Amino acid sequence: MNKYQFMRILDSSLQKLRENERLDILQDFEEHFTIGLEEGKTEEQIVESLGSPQQIAKEILATHHLEKVQTKASTGNVVRAVWAVIGLGFFNLVIVLGPFIAIASIIIAGWAVGVSFVASPLLVLVNTVIFPGTFEYFDLFVSMLLCGIGLFISIGMFFATRSINNGFVRYLKFNARLVKGGLKNE
């Protein structure tokens, strides 16, 4: 593979990035080729030392998405970061996707319980409107108790979601460094 082919593949693999970021990255690789040619290496030797342009693009995209999650930790950004890290290797499919599904399930379940407990007085009200003869004060007081517990669960889930999100992003970064071989020196 020569320089032109390498740069073309790298450019097409980085299409998800903004154009100015992509051009900066391509300029960096142009400099690699310039320095390598000045040292007397051939384009093929430089390409071989750099590695696969697709793998380089995957690593760059994973790093980009992880940085984006740190800036704004939205659900979409976290999911994109998870998929980018999974894309680094098949090994990550099990190591990243399994914990992500488990953690997401726990968070969704916690929020569902909190919201349903908070909504329980409304259900008693709806039941009373539909079946007026079934109203009992016990149902009302239990639903109010559940509403209070639901508020505490929802507040707890707010802080738990933030903490778990931050911890999972750190785990993704660790995993990305591990796959790239960045833990050798640490």
Summary of the structure (lengths in Angstrom):
residues: 186
radius of gyration: 25.7
end to end distance: 33.5
largest distance: 92.7
contacts: 509
relative contact order: 0.09
helix: 84%
strand: 0%
